[in-house]
Amino acid sequence: MSDKQLTSDVVIVGAGPTGLLLAGDLATAGLRVTVLEKRGAESNLTRAFAVHARTLEQLDARGLADDLIATGTALGSLRLFGQLQVELGRLPTRFPFVLITPQSNTERLLQERALKAGATILRGSEVVALRQDGQGVSLDVRADGATTTHRATYAVGADGVRSAVRDLLGIPFPGESVISSVLLADVRLEREPDEVLTVAANDAGFAFMVPFGDGWYRVIAWDRARQLPDSAPASLAEIVDVTRTVFGEDYGLHDPRWMSRFHSDERQVPNYRSGRVFLAGDAAHCHSPAGGQGMNTGLQDAANLGWKLAAAVQGWAPDALLDTYQTERHPVGKAVLRSSGALVRLALAGSAPARALRSALTSVAGHLGPVTEHGTRMVSGIGIAYPAPKDSHHLVGRRIPDLRLAVDVPGGPSRLHEALRGGKAVLISNDELSVAEPWADRLVTAAPADPHGKLRDTVLLVRPDGYAAWAAVDPSRGELRSALTQWLGTQ
C-alpha cells in the first residue's frame, strides 16, 4: 500500500457515458474531479447505439448535440415487426428522431468535454476497497502494481452492471435474467435492407439490424432453439442462419469485425445512495436492450445528479437535495425496466397465443395515436417528469423545451439550451429581475423572446438539468426571493 493519498471533490468510478457526462458537468462547475476506469484503453466495441431525443437535448445544453448528430443517422420513423409504424417526427422537440451512432462516438465527445473542463481520467485503475465517514470517501485503487488511496467528498459508482462500487458497499442488486444467448455482431452486407432499421420476429426467434457507420451494420439476433452460455463462441454461420430465418434473407452478411454472445438481466438497486456514495447508470439499474434506453437512462441519471453534487460541494445546498436523486431517478429506472421488459417479452413471444397477441397488438397499436404517442414520449425521454409539491404550478417537475429567449447582449443565449451551457440555473421572466442579483454566480436571467406568449405573466426557474424547479404567475418579490433561496441557497 502506498502512503500517497490523492484528493478530489468527487471521484467517479467508470469512464463510460454516464461517468464522463457527470465528470464534465462537475468540472464545468469548478470541482476537482477524478475518473477511475478499470479498462486500460478505450474500446469502440460497445453495445449501445441509440441516442433518444431527451438525451440529445441534454447534449445540446452542453454544446455537443450537433457534433454527435454529424456522426450518425437520424431516424424520424421506425417500423417494428413489419406492422407497427412509430412516428417520431411529431415529438415536440428540436430533435424529433432517434440518432443511430456507436456509443464510442458519444464517449469520445463526452471525454473531450470532461478533459477540457479540467477533469482527470485515470485508466487501468481498479477500485479494490472503499470506506466512508462523515467527511468523505476513501477509495483504494490498484494501478501499475501499486495501490493508492483516493480521498473525495463524494464518490459515484458508474462502473456498469458488474459494479465494484456496488459490491464493495454490499448493496443488493435484485432481479432476474430476461433473455439469454443473444448474438451481437458488427458485419458488412452485400445487399442493404429496404428499411434503415430492420427488426422482425417469428416462431424461430428475432433479429435486428441497423447501419453503424462506415459501411458496418450492427446485428442482434436470437435463436429460440439454440440457447448457449455467454462463453460459447459466436459464429458468422450462426448469425447468418438466424437472420435468414427471421428476415427471409441474410443480406449477404460477411466480414465480421466483432461477434459475441450475451444475456440480459432486469435488476435495480433499492437505493441509489449510500451515505456519500451514489450509483448511476448500469451500476444502479440494468434491463434488456429493447427500446435502446440503457445508455440514455444513465446519461439522464448523470444530468440529474451532477448539479446537485456541485451544489453540495460548493456549500449552498442542503443534504436533502442529494436525496432527491433517489426520489426522482429511481422511479424512472423502474419504469424503464417495465417498458423494456414488455418490449422484449413481446419479441420473445413463443406460444401460438402469445404470437397472435403480438401480431394483434402491433397491428392495433398503430391505429391508436394517443397510445403510441405516449409510449414514444416516454421512451424518447421527453415525457418523463419528476414529482412536484402539491398545489405547485403545473410546470414544476416537467422538462422545459428549448424556449426562445430575448437576446439582451450581443452573443447572448437565444435559446434555453444555450443558456444552460454554463451549468447554471436559468430564471425566465418578462419582469425586471434585480431581486436575483445576489445569486448571479449560480444563475442566468433571461426574458422569453415573445413577451406576449405563454410565459407572459409567469416567472420560471429552470434547473441546470432543464426541468422546472419553480414557477408562479405574477409572484411578489418576496415569493421569488424565497424560491431562489430554496433552490440556490442563501447569500
N, C-alpha and C positions, 0 to 999 in steps of 0.2 A: 504493500500500500504506500502510495506516495503521500508525503506530508503536504503537497501542494493543494490548495483549495481555490477554485475559480468562482467568482461571484457574478451573478446576474440578477436582474429584477424578475425575469421569468425564464425558466428552462422548458423548452418544448422537446419532447421525445417523439421523433418521427418526422422525416422530411418528405412526406407525401403532400398532396394538395392541401389537406386540412392544416397540417403543421406549417406549411410555407405561407399560406394566406394569413394565418394567425401571426406568424413571425413578422410579416410585412406590416400588418396593422399595428402591432406593438412597437416595432422600431420606428414607424412613422410618427407614433405618439411620443417618441423620445425615450423609450425604455431601453434598457440593456437586455438584449435577447440572445440566448444561445439555443441552437437547434442541434440535437444529438441524433444521429442516424446510424443504425447498426450496419447497413449496407455500405460497403466501401466505395461503390461507384453508382452513378445514376444508371437507370435502366429504361430503355424505350419499349420493353416488352411488358405492357400493362393492360389490364382488362378494360378499364373504363374508356368510353369514347363519346358519350352523350353529354352535352352541356345544355341544360334547360334554361328557359327564359329568365327565371329569377336569379340564377347564378350569373347569367350574362349581365343582368342589371347590377349585381354586386361588383362584378369585374369592371363595369363601366364607371361605377363610383370610385374605382381605383385607377382609372385610365388605361385599362388593359383589354377591354372588350373588342375594340376594332382590330387590334393586333391578333387576338385569338381567332376572331372570325375569319381573318385572312388565311388561316392555316387549314380551314376545313370546308365542309359542305353544309349549307343551311337547308333544312327540310321544313317546308311550310305545311306539308300534309303527309300522312302516313296511312298505308293500307295494311291492316293486320288480318291474318288468316284468310286473305283473299276476299273478305266481305266488309269488314269494319273500316270505314274511312274516317280518319281522325284529322280534322282541320285545325291547324294551329294559327292560321293567318288572322283569325278573329280575336286572338288574345289581346287584351288591352295593354300593350307594352311596346316599346321600341324594338323588341326582339321577338316577333311573333313566329318563332320557329325553334326547332331543336338543332343545335350545332353538332355535327359529327366530326370529331377530331381526336387523335390519340391523346390519352392522358398525359403523355410526355410533353406535349406542347403546352398544356395548362401548367404543368410543373415548371417548365422552363421559364415561362413568363413570371410566375409567382416567385420563383427563386431569384430571378434578376431583380425584381422589385424589392424583395427582402434584403438582399445584399446591398443594393443601392441605398436603402434606408438605414443600413448600419447593423443589421443582424449578423451574427456569427453562425456558420453552419459547419459542424464537425462530423465528417463521415468516418465510418469504421469505428464508431464509438458505441459500445454496448452498455446499457444500464444494468448493473448486477445487484444493486442494493438501493433502498430508498428509506429515508427516515424523515419525519417531520415533527416540528414542535410549534410553539405559539408564535415564533418569529419567522419561520421559513421552512424550507425543504432542503435536505441534503441528499444528493444522488452520487453513488459511487459508480464510476464509469471506467470500463476497461477499453483501452486503445493502445495498439502497438506494444502489447505485452506488459503495459503498466496500468495501474489503477489510480485514478484521480478523483477527488471529490469536487462536485459542483454544488454550490450553495445558491439558492434563489428564494425570493419572497413567495413565489408561487411556481408550480410546475403543472404541465399539461401533458397527458399521455395521448398522443395522436399517432400511435405506433401500430395501428392495424388490428386485425382480428386476433392475432396471437400476441396481444399487447403485454409486454414485460411489465409496464407500469401497473396495469390492472392486476396482473398476477402477484406482483410484489405487495400490492395493497390488500390482497386477499379478497377482492371484490368478485362475487359470483357473476357468471355470465349465462343465465338460464336460457334454454331454448331447445331447438331440435333441428335435425337435418331435414331439408325440404326437397333436395334433389341431389343425385349423385351421378358420377360418371359422365359429366358434361365435357364435351370435346371443344377445344378452343384452338384456333389456328389463324395465322396470317398467311394468305396464299395469293397467287396470281390467277387470273381467269383467262380462258381463251375467248369466252363469249360473255358480254355484260348482261345482267338481268334487265328486264324492262323497267322495274322499279328501282329507285335509288336504295331504299331499304326493303329487303325481301325477307318476309317471315311467313312460315306456314307450319301446320301441324296436321298429323293424321294418325291412324292406328299405330303406325310404327314408331313415331316419335315426333320431334320438331326440329326445325333448322332456321337459322337466322343469318343474314348476310348483309354487309354494309361496306361501302368503299372507305378505305383508311388512308388514302393519300398516296401519291407516287405510284399508282397502279396496283397497290395492295388492297386486298379485301379481308376484313375480319369475318370469320365464320364461327358460329356457335352451333353445335349440333348435339342431339341427344337421341340415343337408340334405346327404345324401351326394352328390347330383348337382350341388350348387351350391357350389363352393369358390372363394372370393374372398379377396383380401388384406384385412388388418385395416383398411386405409384406405378400403375400399369402404363407402359408406353403408348402414346397415341400414334397412329399411323395415317398417312395420307389416304391409303386404300380404305380405311375405316371411315374417314371423314367423307370421302367421295361417295361411298356406299350409302351413308345416311342422307346426305344432301340429295342424291339421285332419287332415293326412295320417297323423301318428303316433298321435294320441289318438282319431281318429274324429270329432272335432268341435273347434271352436275356442273354445268357451265365450264367444263374443261379445267377444273381445279388442278394447279400444278405449282411447283417450285415453292414449297412451304419454307418460310424463314423461322417459324416458331410453331410448335404444337404442344399442347398439354391437356391434361385431364384434371378436372377439379370437381368438388362438391360444394354445395351452398347450404348454409345454415340460416335459421332465423333466431337471433339472440339479441338480448338487450340487458344492460346492467340496470339494477333497480334505482341507482342514483348516480348522476353524472359528476357528483362532487364528493370528495372525501377530505375534509379539512382544507388544506391549502393545495390540494391536488385535484385536477379536473380531467375528465376523459372526454374525447371528442372523436367524431368520425367513426371508423370501423372498430376502434377500441371500445366504443360505447354501444354500438349497435351494428348488426350485420343482417343481411337479408338476401334474397335471390336477386339476380341481375335484372329481372323483369322490370321494365319501366325505366331502366337506366338512372335510378335515383341515388345510388350509393355515394359516388363522389360528390354529387350535388348536395346531398344532405350533410355530408361532412363539411363542405365549404360554408354552408349556412350555419352550422354549429360554430365554426371559427368566427364568422362575421358577428354572431350574437355575443360570443364570449370576449372577443378582443377588446372592445371599447370598455367593457365592464372591468376587465383586469387592469387596463390602463388607468381607469378612474380610481380603482382601489390602490394601485401602487402610487399614484400621484397624490393620494390622501384626501380626495374630496368626495369619495363615495362611501356610503355605509356598507358594512359586510352583507347586509340584506340584499343589496343589488346583485352580488355574486350568486345568491341563492336563486335569483330569477332565471339564471341559466338553466337550472333544473326544471322549474315550473313552465318555462317557455319551450325548451327544446325536447324534453323527454316525451311529451305527448306527440310531438311531430315525429320523432323516431318511431314511436309505437304505431302511429298511423301509416308510416311508410312500410313497416313490417306487414301490416294488414293488407295494404294495397298491392305491394309487390307479391305477397303470398297468394293473393287471389288471382293475380295475373299468371303466375307460374303454374298454379293448380289448374287454371283454365287450359293452359297449353299442354299440361301433362294428362289431361282427361283420358282415362284408359278404358273404362267400361262403355258399352254402347249407349246407355242412357246419359252418361256424362258427356260423351262426344256429341250426342244430339243436343244436349243443353248448351254446350259451347257454340255449336252452329247456330242455335236459335238466338242465344244472347248476342253474338257478334252481328247477326243479321238485324235483330230488332234494335240494338243499341244505336246503330247508325241512323235510325229514324227518330230517336229520342234526343233532340237537340239539347235541352237543359241537362240531361243526364251526362252526355258525353262532354258538354262544355264544363260542367262542374269537375268531372274527372280530369279533364285536360288542365284546368286551372290548378288543381291540387298537385298533379304530377309535375307540372312546369314550375311549381313553387309560388306562383303569383297569387294563388288563392289562400295561402297559409296566413293566418292571423294569430296573434298572441292574446292571452287573457287580458281583459280590461276591467277596471273597477266598475262596480255597479253605478249606474246613472252618469257615467262619463260620456263625453262626446263620441258620436258614432265612429269617428276616425281613429280613436285611440286603440292601439294594438294592431292596426292594419298597416299593410305595406302602402307606402305613398308612391304613386307613379312619378315618372320623371317630369315634374312640373316645369313649365317655362317660367323663368324668373326675369324680372326687370334688371337690366344691366345698369348699375349706378356709377361704375367707374370703367374706363377703357380696359378691356381684357378681363373684366369680372365674369363670374359664372352666369351663364344664360339658362342653365338647366339645374335641377336639383342634384342630379348625379355629379355634375361638375362642382357644385358647392360642397358636396360630401367628400371630395377627394383629399382633403386635409385631415380626415378622420375626426372632424368635429361635428357637433350637433348643428342643426340649421333651424333658425327661427324665422318664420314667414308671416308677414303681416303688411297690410296697407297702411297701418298706423306708424307714427313716429315711435322709435324703439330705444330711446335713450335710457330707459329703465334697465335695458340689458347690458349696458356698457361695463358693469363690474365683472361680467362673465366673458369678456371679449377674447380671453385666451383660450376658451373652450367652446366658442360659439360663433357661427356665421349668421349674420342677419341679412334678410332679403325680402323683397316685395314680389308678389305674383306679377307676371307680365301683363295680365289682364286685370286691372283694378276693379272691374265690374263682373268678374267671373264668379265661380262657385265659392271662392275664398274671400269674397269682397269684405265680409264682416267678421271673418274668422281669423284668429291668431293660432298658428300651428307650429308646434315644436317637434321637429323630426330628429330621431335618434341617429347616431352615427351609422347604424346598420340599415337606415332607411325606413324604419317603422315609426308610427306616430307615438310619441311619448305623452303628449298632452295637446288638447285643442279646446278652444272656447270661442263663443260668439260674443263680441264686444266685451272682453274681460276688463276689469279695472286694473290699474297699475299694481295694486296690491295683490290681486289674483295672479297676475303674470309674474310678479316678483316671487310669490310663493311657489309657483310651478317651477321657475328656474332654480330656486333653492333646492327643491325636492329632487330635481333631476341632475343639476350641475353643481350642487354643493354650496356651502356658504362662502362668503368672501371675507 
